[in-house]
Amino acid sequence: MISAALARAHHLLTQDMLGYLDTVELLTNDQDTDEDTVLAVARAEVPRLIAALRGTISTHRADTSGLCPACRTTWPCAVVDSAHTYLKDPDRIFEAHSAR
């Protein structure tokens, strides 16, 4: 079991990331957002999102033994598998979260 402080830190980190993603999604999908704003947000945030995903994937690269050093499991680990699944089929993200 994790401590209350660690659980709170996890919650705050998760909320921060989800808040950022919600803002980007809102600004790029809202019908009331003008096209110049959508383009500016996309140009600024898409490279950041790509870098975040690339960084995550590179951390979960297989070592010479075929293990993910970050997860200490066989590769592809759950992180790489989920990232690949969600990139190929984004609707699965909502299925995974609604099943919880």
C-alpha positions as CSV (number, residue, x, y, z in Angstrom):
1,M,0.0,0.0,0.0
2,I,1.3,3.5,-0.8
3,S,1.4,6.3,1.6
4,A,-1.2,9.1,1.6
5,A,1.4,11.6,0.5
6,L,2.4,9.5,-2.5
7,A,-1.2,8.9,-3.4
8,R,-1.8,12.6,-3.3
9,A,1.3,13.3,-5.4
10,H,0.1,10.8,-8.0
11,H,-3.3,12.3,-8.0
12,L,-2.0,15.8,-8.5
13,L,0.4,14.7,-11.3
14,T,-2.4,12.9,-13.1
15,Q,-4.7,15.8,-12.8
16,D,-2.1,18.2,-14.1
17,M,-1.4,16.0,-17.2
18,L,-5.1,15.4,-17.8
19,G,-5.9,19.1,-17.4
20,Y,-3.2,20.0,-20.0
21,L,-4.6,17.4,-22.4
22,D,-8.2,18.6,-21.8
23,T,-7.1,22.2,-22.6
24,V,-5.4,21.2,-25.8
25,E,-8.3,19.0,-26.9
26,L,-10.8,21.8,-26.1
27,L,-8.9,24.4,-28.0
28,T,-8.5,22.2,-31.0
29,N,-12.0,20.7,-31.1
30,D,-14.3,23.4,-29.9
31,Q,-16.5,24.7,-32.8
32,D,-16.3,28.2,-31.3
33,T,-12.5,28.3,-31.5
34,D,-11.3,30.3,-34.6
35,E,-9.0,28.5,-37.1
36,D,-6.0,30.7,-36.3
37,T,-6.2,29.6,-32.6
38,V,-6.6,26.0,-33.6
39,L,-3.5,26.2,-35.9
40,A,-1.4,28.0,-33.3
41,V,-2.3,25.5,-30.6
42,A,-1.6,22.6,-32.9
43,R,1.7,24.0,-34.0
44,A,2.8,24.6,-30.4
45,E,1.3,21.5,-28.7
46,V,1.6,18.7,-31.3
47,P,5.4,18.7,-31.2
48,R,5.3,18.6,-27.4
49,L,2.9,15.7,-27.4
50,I,5.0,13.8,-29.9
51,A,8.2,14.5,-27.8
52,A,6.4,13.2,-24.7
53,L,5.3,10.0,-26.4
54,R,8.7,9.5,-28.0
55,G,10.4,10.0,-24.6
56,T,8.1,7.5,-22.9
57,I,8.6,4.9,-25.6
58,S,12.4,5.4,-25.5
59,T,12.4,4.8,-21.7
60,H,10.6,1.5,-22.4
61,R,12.9,0.1,-25.0
62,A,14.0,-3.5,-24.8
63,D,17.4,-4.3,-23.3
64,T,19.7,-7.0,-24.6
65,S,17.8,-9.6,-22.6
66,G,14.5,-8.6,-24.2
67,L,13.2,-6.9,-21.0
68,C,11.9,-3.4,-20.5
69,P,14.3,-1.9,-18.0
70,A,11.7,0.6,-16.7
71,C,9.0,-2.0,-16.0
72,R,11.3,-5.0,-15.5
73,T,9.0,-7.2,-17.6
74,T,9.2,-8.8,-21.0
75,W,9.1,-6.4,-24.0
76,P,6.8,-5.0,-25.3
77,C,5.8,-3.9,-21.8
78,A,2.3,-2.7,-21.0
79,V,3.4,0.9,-21.6
80,V,4.6,0.3,-25.1
81,D,1.7,-2.0,-25.8
82,S,-0.9,0.5,-24.6
83,A,0.8,3.4,-26.5
84,H,0.8,1.4,-29.7
85,T,-2.8,0.3,-29.3
86,Y,-4.1,3.8,-28.5
87,L,-2.2,5.3,-31.5
88,K,-3.7,2.8,-33.8
89,D,-7.2,2.7,-32.3
90,P,-7.8,5.9,-30.1
91,D,-11.3,4.8,-29.3
92,R,-9.9,2.0,-27.2
93,I,-8.7,4.6,-24.7
94,F,-12.3,5.3,-23.8
95,E,-13.2,1.6,-23.7
96,A,-10.3,1.0,-21.3
97,H,-11.2,3.9,-19.0
98,S,-15.0,3.1,-18.9
99,A,-14.2,-0.6,-18.0
100,R,-12.5,0.6,-14.7
